[in-house]
Amino acid sequence: FVGESITGNDAIEQVKTLGRIAYPFLGVRYTALEEGVLIQKGDSGEEAIFPGSAAEKAGLREGDILLEFNGEKITERNTLAKLIMTKDPGDQVILKIRRNDQEFAESDSSRSSAKASEFEIEVTLGERE
């Protein structure tokens, strides 16, 4: 979830250029860990990955741990929400992910079927509606 707000100057600029305020959106539910965030279902059983979201398009899965957002470690002070809010919808970012012993195939054929416990993936952020 994104719980941060954009700055006043950003909001004014977006209203001037877009006619509205646009919020970047990854599309995951998560719980903070000591190291990163764990993608998981909501308390009432809501899906971990929002259908049609940037996260779903990038192949993120429930149980993945997001470790870094565009090269910055995700921590209690440097939260995923804060990091997302530094970007705009449509921006491409690199996520460092830990996935336990599962195969991950990316659309880029040079990296497909790479078996790894940690890897990076490029994601184009969506817009929160």
C-alpha positions in Angstrom: 0.0 0.0 0.0 1.0 3.6 -0.5 0.6 5.6 2.6 2.7 8.6 1.8 1.6 11.8 0.1 3.2 13.7 -2.7 4.7 17.2 -2.0 2.8 20.4 -2.7 5.0 21.4 -5.6 4.7 17.9 -7.2 0.9 18.1 -6.9 0.7 21.6 -8.5 3.0 20.4 -11.3 0.8 17.3 -11.9 -2.4 19.3 -11.9 -0.9 21.7 -14.5 0.4 19.0 -16.8 -2.2 16.2 -16.2 -5.2 18.1 -14.9 -5.1 15.8 -11.8 -2.8 14.4 -9.2 -1.3 11.0 -10.2 0.0 8.5 -7.6 2.5 5.8 -8.6 1.4 2.3 -7.8 3.2 -1.1 -7.6 0.2 -3.2 -6.7 1.3 -5.4 -3.8 0.1 -6.0 -0.2 3.0 -6.5 2.1 4.3 -6.8 5.6 7.6 -5.1 6.7 10.5 -7.4 7.7 13.8 -6.6 9.2 15.2 -6.9 5.6 12.7 -5.7 3.0 9.0 -6.5 2.7 7.1 -9.8 2.3 4.4 -9.8 -0.3 1.4 -11.5 1.3 -2.4 -11.6 1.3 -4.3 -9.0 3.3 -5.6 -9.6 6.8 -9.1 -10.4 5.4 -7.7 -12.6 2.6 -7.4 -9.9 -0.1 -5.0 -11.0 -2.9 -1.3 -10.2 -2.4 -0.9 -8.9 -6.0 -3.5 -6.5 -7.4 -4.9 -7.8 -10.7 -3.7 -5.9 -13.7 -1.1 -4.1 -11.6 2.6 -3.4 -12.4 3.5 -6.1 -9.9 1.4 -8.7 -11.7 2.7 -7.7 -15.1 6.3 -8.0 -13.8 5.6 -11.5 -12.5 5.9 -10.8 -8.8 4.4 -13.5 -6.6 2.9 -13.9 -3.1 5.8 -14.9 -0.9 8.4 -12.8 -2.7 10.6 -10.6 -0.5 11.3 -7.2 -2.0 14.8 -6.2 -0.8 15.6 -3.1 -2.8 13.8 -0.5 -4.9 16.0 1.1 -7.6 19.2 0.3 -5.7 18.0 1.5 -2.3 17.5 -1.0 0.5 14.0 -1.2 1.8 14.1 -0.6 5.6 11.9 0.6 8.4 13.1 4.1 7.8 13.3 3.8 4.0 9.9 2.2 3.5 8.6 0.8 0.2 5.8 3.4 0.3 8.3 6.3 0.6 10.4 4.9 -2.2 7.5 4.5 -4.5 6.3 8.0 -3.9 9.6 9.4 -5.2 8.6 8.2 -8.6 5.8 8.9 -11.1 3.4 6.6 -12.8 5.1 5.1 -15.9 8.6 5.3 -14.4 10.7 2.2 -14.7 12.4 0.9 -11.6 14.5 -2.1 -10.7 13.4 -4.3 -7.8 15.8 -6.7 -6.1 13.7 -9.8 -5.0 14.4 -12.9 -3.0 12.4 -15.9 -4.1 12.9 -19.2 -2.4 14.4 -21.8 -4.8 11.9 -21.2 -7.6 12.6 -20.7 -11.2 11.9 -17.2 -12.6 11.5 -16.6 -16.3 11.6 -13.0 -17.5 10.4 -11.9 -20.9 13.9 -10.9 -21.8 15.2 -14.1 -23.4 18.8 -13.4 -22.3 17.7 -13.9 -18.7 15.0 -16.4 -19.0 14.9 -19.5 -16.8 17.5 -18.1 -14.4 17.4 -20.1 -11.2 18.3 -17.9 -8.3 17.3 -17.1 -4.8 17.9 -13.3 -5.4 17.4 -11.5 -8.7 16.5 -8.1 -10.1 13.5 -7.3 -12.3 12.5 -4.1 -14.1 9.0 -2.9 -13.4 7.1 0.0 -14.9 5.0 1.6 -12.2 1.3 2.0 -12.7 -1.1 4.6 -11.4 -3.2 4.3 -8.3 -6.9 4.8 -9.1 
